[in-house]
Amino acid sequence: MLKKINLLLLLVLTCVALLVLPVVAQASEDPVVIYFFPGGAPGGTFATVVYNGAKVAEEMLGDRVEVRYLWSDWSSQKMVDQFQQAIAANPDGIAIMGHPGDEAYRPFVEEAEKQGIIVTSQNTTLPELEKAYSANGFGYVGQGLYESGYTLGEATIRGAGLKAGDRALVWGLLSQPTRGLRTKGAIDAFEEIGVKVDYVEISAEVDKDASMGISVIVGYLQANPDCKVVVTDHGNLTSTQRTYFEAAGLGPDDIYGAGFDLSPATVKSIKSGYTDLVLDQQPFLQGFLPIMQIYLTKMYGFSGLHIDTGGGLISKDNIDLIAPLAEKGIR
């Protein structure tokens, strides 16, 4: 069974470690070199919050670390290619996004481990690799994917008042190993009560640029005027829901919008009524904690920590509490 640790306990451990870091730093003149994957493109709504978290960790550790960032445009193939490039540079540690899956990463993780490189992951689980190398510092910071999708699905059913025979659109990433579990969780929650689910795969173009999905959603909604719910399983698409619905000629009360991840645009969409429910997986922590994981493993030999950051549901009822943090790129 994977190790799980309470976030409060982890923060306590981190603070304790930071108190003694100066002593340890005196024993090593060289910084811990880390390659870090924020996931998307610079300026992207979700990836930027991940990056912000990593930068705070980097700033806290100061000259004890040297962090280099690899932006992947959410491309699984690019992540694998960049991972190989990072291994060739022989850093102390690499924090990877798990989207390509266990099998795609396996030979390269094995190579990195043989070289003594600490590998850990964020955002999307790599359960087999984590199990194999947790003793060497391979951890996970992110949501429980299927559970997060199912949780959002159940909450959407309640919020939208869905019943058997109603129609919902789920726009997600079922084709991606592991990453698609979140989409599957939402679909399963709907189908268990008899909701008719239409599924659309997020294309590579829309994955990279959410505005490219306007024609997709407008076409679907015009062809299916009885659709009551749209779930977007992607932070960038969720932040574009208002644009999608307005382009389809819908008002804030005409359809129930649900999705994942906060951003300033999503905050505005929630306040305007176009987005009704969001599950926040706290991407800031997915940047901050992997940097700390690698540092603590390198300096103290800590094993991999499995941190579930997902589960918080945000709606108009609590958005005012979270909005200031989202505006600062923290939530």
C-alpha positions in Angstrom: 0.0 0.0 0.0 1.3 3.5 -0.9 2.3 5.7 2.0 -0.2 8.5 2.6 0.6 11.5 4.8 -1.6 14.2 6.2 -0.9 17.6 4.6 -0.6 19.2 8.0 2.0 16.6 9.0 3.9 17.2 5.8 4.0 20.9 6.4 5.3 20.3 9.9 8.0 18.1 8.6 8.9 20.7 6.0 9.2 23.4 8.6 11.3 21.2 10.8 13.6 20.4 7.9 13.9 24.1 7.0 15.0 24.9 10.6 18.0 22.6 10.2 18.8 23.2 6.6 21.6 25.7 7.3 23.5 23.0 9.2 23.1 20.5 6.3 23.9 23.1 3.7 27.3 23.7 5.3 28.2 20.1 4.5 27.5 20.5 0.8 28.6 23.5 -1.4 26.7 22.3 -4.5 23.0 23.0 -4.9 20.5 20.2 -5.4 19.7 20.4 -9.2 16.1 19.6 -10.0 14.3 19.5 -13.3 10.6 20.3 -12.9 7.6 19.7 -15.2 4.8 22.3 -14.7 2.8 20.5 -17.4 1.4 22.9 -19.9 2.7 26.1 -21.6 4.0 29.3 -19.9 1.0 31.5 -19.0 -1.5 28.6 -19.0 -4.1 28.9 -16.3 -3.3 25.6 -14.5 0.3 25.1 -15.3 1.1 28.7 -14.0 -0.3 27.9 -10.6 1.8 24.7 -10.5 4.8 26.8 -11.5 4.1 29.4 -8.9 4.1 26.7 -6.2 7.5 25.3 -7.4 8.9 28.8 -7.5 7.9 29.5 -3.8 9.7 26.2 -2.8 12.7 27.2 -4.9 12.8 30.7 -3.2 12.4 29.1 0.3 15.3 26.9 -0.3 17.4 29.6 -1.9 20.9 28.7 -3.1 20.5 25.1 -1.8 18.6 24.2 -5.0 18.8 25.0 -8.7 15.5 24.4 -10.5 15.1 24.2 -14.2 11.6 24.1 -15.8 10.4 22.1 -18.7 7.1 23.2 -20.3 5.4 20.4 -22.2 2.1 21.9 -23.7 0.3 18.9 -22.0 1.8 16.6 -24.7 2.5 13.2 -23.3 5.1 12.5 -26.1 6.8 15.8 -25.3 6.9 14.9 -21.6 8.6 11.6 -22.4 11.1 13.3 -24.7 11.9 16.0 -22.2 12.3 13.4 -19.4 15.0 11.7 -21.5 16.7 15.0 -22.0 16.6 15.7 -18.3 18.1 12.3 -17.5 21.0 13.0 -19.9 21.8 16.1 -17.9 22.2 13.9 -14.8 20.5 16.2 -12.2 19.9 15.2 -8.6 16.2 14.9 -9.2 13.3 15.2 -11.7 9.7 15.9 -10.9 7.5 14.6 -13.8 3.9 15.0 -14.8 2.4 11.5 -14.9 0.2 11.9 -18.1 2.2 9.4 -20.3 1.5 6.6 -17.9 3.6 3.9 -16.3 4.5 1.9 -19.4 5.7 5.0 -21.4 7.9 6.2 -18.6 9.1 2.8 -17.2 12.4 2.3 -19.2 13.5 5.9 -18.6 12.6 5.9 -14.9 14.6 2.7 -14.6 17.5 4.4 -16.3 17.3 7.4 -14.0 17.1 5.3 -10.9 20.3 3.4 -12.0 22.0 6.8 -12.3 21.0 7.7 -8.8 18.5 10.4 -10.0 15.6 10.9 -7.6 12.3 10.8 -9.6 8.9 11.9 -8.2 5.6 12.8 -9.8 2.7 15.2 -9.7 -0.8 15.7 -11.0 -1.4 12.3 -12.5 -0.5 9.1 -10.7 2.1 6.5 -11.8 1.1 3.8 -9.3 3.4 1.0 -10.5 6.5 3.1 -10.7 5.7 4.8 -7.4 5.3 1.4 -5.7 8.6 0.2 -7.2 10.7 3.2 -6.2 8.9 4.9 -3.3 11.8 3.9 -1.0 14.1 6.0 -3.3 11.9 9.1 -3.0 9.3 8.4 -5.7 6.2 10.1 -4.4 3.0 11.6 -5.7 1.4 15.0 -5.2 -2.0 15.4 -6.8 -5.6 14.3 -6.7 -7.0 10.7 -6.6 -8.1 10.8 -10.2 -11.1 8.5 -10.3 -12.3 9.6 -6.9 -12.1 13.3 -7.9 -14.1 12.7 -11.1 -16.7 10.7 -9.2 -16.9 13.3 -6.4 -17.6 16.0 -9.0 -20.1 13.8 -10.8 -22.1 13.2 -7.6 -22.0 16.8 -6.5 -23.1 17.9 -10.0 -26.1 15.5 -9.8 -27.2 17.1 -6.6 -26.5 20.7 -7.8 -28.2 20.3 -11.1 -31.0 18.1 -9.9 -30.3 15.4 -12.5 -32.4 12.4 -12.7 -32.6 9.3 -14.9 -33.1 10.1 -18.6 -31.5 13.6 -18.4 -28.6 14.3 -20.8 -25.1 15.5 -19.9 -21.9 16.1 -21.8 -18.6 15.1 -20.5 -15.7 16.6 -22.4 -12.5 14.8 -21.2 -9.4 12.7 -21.8 -10.5 9.1 -21.6 -7.9 8.1 -24.1 -5.0 9.0 -21.8 -3.8 6.2 -19.5 -4.4 7.0 -15.8 -5.2 10.7 -16.6 -8.5 9.5 -18.1 -9.6 8.0 -14.8 -11.0 11.4 -13.7 -13.2 11.5 -16.8 -14.3 8.0 -16.1 -15.2 8.8 -12.5 -17.5 11.6 -13.6 -19.2 9.4 -16.3 -19.7 6.5 -13.9 -21.4 8.8 -11.3 -23.8 10.0 -14.0 -24.6 6.6 -15.5 -25.2 5.0 -12.1 -28.4 7.0 -11.8 -29.4 6.6 -15.4 -28.2 10.0 -16.9 -27.5 9.8 -20.6 -23.9 10.7 -21.1 -22.5 12.1 -24.3 -18.7 11.9 -24.4 -16.3 14.1 -26.4 -12.6 13.6 -26.4 -10.5 16.7 -25.9 -8.4 17.0 -29.1 -4.7 17.8 -29.0 -5.5 21.3 -30.4 -8.1 22.0 -27.8 -5.9 20.6 -25.1 -3.2 23.1 -26.0 -5.6 26.1 -26.7 -9.0 25.9 -25.1 -10.4 28.6 -27.5 -10.1 26.0 -30.3 -13.0 24.2 -28.6 -15.6 26.9 -29.2 -16.9 25.4 -32.4 -17.0 21.9 -30.8 -19.2 23.0 -27.9 -21.4 25.3 -29.9 -22.0 22.5 -32.5 -22.8 20.0 -29.7 -25.2 22.3 -27.8 -27.1 23.3 -30.9 -27.5 19.7 -31.9 -28.5 18.7 -28.3 -30.7 21.5 -26.8 -31.9 19.1 -24.1 -28.4 18.9 -22.6 -28.6 20.0 -18.9 -25.0 19.7 -17.8 -21.5 20.2 -19.3 -18.5 18.8 -17.5 -15.1 19.9 -18.7 -12.3 17.7 -17.5 -9.5 20.2 -18.0 -8.7 23.4 -16.1 -8.1 25.4 -19.3 -11.5 24.3 -20.7 -13.3 25.0 -17.4 -11.9 28.5 -17.4 -13.4 29.0 -20.8 -16.9 27.8 -20.0 -18.5 31.2 -20.0 -17.1 31.9 -23.5 -18.4 28.5 -24.7 -21.9 29.0 -23.4 -22.2 32.6 -24.5 -21.0 31.6 -28.0 -23.8 29.0 -28.0 -26.4 31.7 -27.1 -26.9 30.4 -23.6 -27.4 32.5 -20.4 -26.0 31.6 -16.9 -29.3 29.8 -15.9 -29.7 27.9 -19.2 -27.1 25.1 -18.4 -25.2 23.7 -15.5 -21.4 24.1 -15.9 -19.0 21.9 -13.9 -15.3 21.2 -14.2 -11.9 21.1 -12.5 -9.4 23.6 -11.2 -9.5 27.3 -10.3 -8.1 30.3 -12.2 -9.0 34.0 -12.2 -11.2 33.4 -15.3 -13.0 30.5 -13.6 -13.6 32.7 -10.5 -15.3 35.3 -12.8 -17.3 32.5 -14.5 -18.5 31.2 -11.1 -19.5 34.7 -9.9 -21.3 35.3 -13.2 -23.3 32.0 -12.9 -21.9 30.4 -16.0 -19.8 27.9 -14.1 -21.7 26.3 -11.2 -19.3 23.8 -9.6 -15.5 23.2 -9.6 -13.3 20.6 -8.0 -10.1 22.3 -6.9 -7.0 19.9 -6.9 -4.8 22.7 -5.4 -2.2 22.8 -8.2 0.0 25.2 -6.1 0.8 22.2 -3.9 1.6 20.1 -6.9 4.5 22.5 -7.6 5.6 23.3 -4.1 5.7 19.8 -2.6 7.6 17.8 -5.3 10.5 20.3 -5.0 10.5 19.7 -1.2 10.2 15.9 -1.7 13.3 15.8 -3.9 15.2 18.0 -1.6 14.3 16.1 1.6 15.1 12.8 -0.1 18.4 14.0 -1.3 19.5 15.6 2.0 17.8 13.3 4.5 16.9 10.1 2.7 13.1 10.5 3.0 11.1 8.0 1.1 8.3 9.0 -1.3 5.3 10.7 0.1 1.8 10.2 -1.4 -0.2 13.4 -1.1 -3.9 13.7 -2.2 -4.5 17.4 -2.9 -8.0 16.9 -4.5 -11.5 17.0 -3.0 -12.4 20.6 -2.4 -15.6 21.7 -4.1 -16.1 25.3 -5.0 -19.3 27.1 -6.0 -20.9 30.5 -5.6 -21.5 29.6 -1.9 -17.8 29.7 -1.1 -16.0 31.4 -4.0 -15.6 34.7 -2.2 -13.3 33.0 0.3 -11.1 31.6 -2.4 -11.2 34.3 -5.0 -8.4 36.5 -3.6 -6.0 33.5 -3.6 -7.0 32.5 -7.1 -6.2 36.1 -8.3 -2.7 35.7 -6.8 -2.1 32.4 -8.6 -2.1 30.4 -5.4 -5.5 28.6 -5.7 
